[in-house]
């Protein structure tokens, strides 16, 4: 059974940093691209970042470029999102999602981890 | 303002049919696959359709997906109260090199 479990969310002050993790199981992790998608309270889905299966290519939304960094450790079946210079508007539930690269859909999602940026 | 445009809400009575549109451009929907997601209240999104009109196993055939040019459409027939959810379209944008979601459509089954 495919499982994605996010962790690392919490309360942080503006300007602070946080590192999210996503533990994957039940599939060959190094065969899939992975993504982070966020959802601010009461708002819609926003794509944040993507990393290819090998980790060689990374993509970011303009809203987080230069502040967030996506990475993965295929030996540990884990995905990460390093978030620096956090802003109030980064407050959201952050989901990790598995991507099927040939047809580009997100076929499995984690349950999400809440990041709250507030003074 | 999302690059992919969806109606904010749609509604219909149980047993009726609704369609949800998703409008984009040649750099996104026009040249990439579209997927659809259902998000029930308080839960993570769930894949409803991929590759424009392919249904994952377990999704009933009351749901349909299609794409034409730079627009895509999700259809739901035989509406049930359990279909009440937010629905999102998604795709990739080749010129911006970013993933995209529509703004979401809230379905109310009256």
Boltz contact constraints between the chains, C-beta under 6 A:
constraints:
  - contact:
      token1: [A, 44]
      token2: [B, 103]
      max_distance: 6.0
  - contact:
      token1: [A, 44]
      token2: [B, 104]
      max_distance: 6.0
  - contact:
      token1: [A, 45]
      token2: [B, 88]
      max_distance: 6.0
  - contact:
      token1: [A, 45]
      token2: [B, 101]
      max_distance: 6.0
  - contact:
      token1: [A, 47]
      token2: [B, 99]
      max_distance: 6.0
  - contact:
      token1: [A, 59]
      token2: [B, 97]
      max_distance: 6.0
  - contact:
      token1: [A, 61]
      token2: [B, 98]
      max_distance: 6.0
  - contact:
      token1: [A, 95]
      token2: [B, 44]
      max_distance: 6.0
  - contact:
      token1: [A, 103]
      token2: [B, 33]
      max_distance: 6.0
  - contact:
      token1: [A, 103]
      token2: [B, 50]
      max_distance: 6.0
  - contact:
      token1: [A, 103]
      token2: [B, 51]
      max_distance: 6.0
  - contact:
      token1: [A, 104]
      token2: [B, 33]
      max_distance: 6.0
  - contact:
      token1: [A, 104]
      token2: [B, 92]
      max_distance: 6.0
  - contact:
      token1: [A, 105]
      token2: [B, 35]
      max_distance: 6.0
  - contact:
      token1: [A, 105]
      token2: [B, 47]
      max_distance: 6.0
  - contact:
      token1: [A, 105]
      token2: [B, 50]
      max_distance: 6.0
  - contact:
      token1: [A, 107]
      token2: [B, 47]
      max_distance: 6.0
  - contact:
      token1: [A, 109]
      token2: [B, 44]
      max_distance: 6.0
  - contact:
      token1: [A, 109]
      token2: [B, 45]
      max_distance: 6.0
  - contact:
      token1: [A, 111]
      token2: [B, 44]
      max_distance: 6.0
  - contact:
      token1: [A, 112]
      token2: [B, 44]
      max_distance: 6.0
